[in-house]
Amino acid sequence: MFSGILLFGLLSGHLLFDVLVGLLGSRRNIGFGWAFILSVVLTPLVGFILVLLSEPLPKDAESKYGCLGHSFGCLGTIFMVLIVAAILFGLLTILVA
């Protein structure tokens, strides 16, 4: 049981870092969607490096989320809430048992 919770925690942490890399990418030419996808497919560290290599947007430009970015952002937010709820439920189950 503990290994399942540990695996779930590792995967949820990976997705959290993917969303953070995507948010950093939204202020650069790469945009949220590409930064998120590259971070998921490769690793968050490689995605972060690719985001840093991308040119920043001009000061007056809006963030580049795009349709894909908004979709991933909404899904990422929903999954983060579900992941936190599942982790808290798992910890509560361990403490009560």
C-alpha positions, -999 to 999 in steps of 0.1 A, spaced: 0 0 0 28 24 9 45 18 -25 13 28 -43 11 60 -24 48 67 -30 44 61 -68 13 83 -68 32 111 -50 61 109 -75 38 111 -105 18 140 -90 50 158 -82 61 153 -118 29 168 -131 31 197 -107 66 206 -120 53 202 -156 26 228 -150 51 252 -133 74 249 -163 44 256 -186 36 287 -166 72 299 -170 70 292 -207 39 313 -210 60 345 -206 84 333 -234 81 326 -271 77 289 -265 43 294 -248 26 274 -222 14 245 -244 48 236 -259 66 241 -226 42 218 -208 42 191 -235 80 191 -237 82 189 -200 59 159 -199 75 141 -228 111 147 -217 115 158 -181 107 189 -161 144 198 -160 149 196 -198 116 215 -203 129 242 -179 161 244 -198 143 247 -231 121 275 -216 152 294 -205 166 291 -240 135 305 -255 134 343 -261 113 363 -235 82 381 -247 84 419 -250 74 437 -218 40 449 -232 30 415 -247 4 392 -231 12 357 -219 11 330 -246 -13 304 -233 -32 297 -265 -61 273 -268 -39 243 -260 -24 262 -230 -58 270 -215 -69 234 -219 -38 220 -202 -40 247 -176 -76 238 -167 -68 201 -167 -36 207 -147 -55 227 -121 -82 200 -118 -56 172 -115 -36 192 -89 -67 196 -67 -75 159 -71 -40 149 -63 -38 170 -32 -72 155 -21 -60 120 -27 -27 126 -9 -46 140 21 -70 111 20 -41 86 19 -24 103 48 -56 103 68 -61 66 60 -26 58 73 -31 79 104 -65 63 113 -54 27 106 
